Amino acid sequence: MSRPCLVWTGATNDKGYGQRRVDGRVQYVHRLAWEEEHGPIPDGMKVLHHCDNPPCYEVTHLFLGTTADNQADMAAKGRSTKGRFKDHCPRDHPYDETNTYVWKGRRYCRACRREADRRWREKR
């Protein structure tokens, strides 16, 4: 994995994965990159990241696996949240008193919200 991450700077979901609209449907950018390079993704398979960077769509950082493979990869890298409390958002901002707000019982990152608001204002 000698190439650096190709980080999607467009729209992302709440977990940081790049998204774009194709034929009227919102699709994940890393999946589109995989399909462009390797063809269709087989049923039951997911496109996973070696780099653990959700907005990355560098095809050399991607690999196919099942949900179980993804869970095992996360556990092996110490990124599984099972049994522990996440202390950073998907974009690695801290969930601390000044950067966190709660809405409908869920924690959100203020830094990510500001960035999303800024992108929204730029489009208007």
C-alpha positions, 0 to 999 in steps of 0.5 A: 500500500505504497500509494497515499489515500485518495480522499473523496472531498465531495458528499459523505455519509455520517460515517465519512464514506464518500457518496455520489449520485449515479443514475439517480441513486446515491452510491459509495465512491469506494464501491464505484472505484472498485467496480471501475477497476475490477468489475461488478462486486459479487453478491454477499461481498463488501468493498473493505479498506486496508487503510481504514479511511472511509473517504478513501477510494484509492483502489490499491487500498481496497479489497473484497470481503464478507461482513465477517471479514470486515469484523475480523479485520476491525478486531485485528486492528483494534478498531472494533467498538464491541465492548468499548466506547468510541472516543473519536468520530469516523473522521478522527475528531475527538468526542469530547465536551466541546466537540460533541452534541447529542441529538435524539440520543446519538452523539455527533461531531461539531467539527464534522457538522460545521464542515457539512454546513460549510459545504452546503452553504457553498452549493447554494 
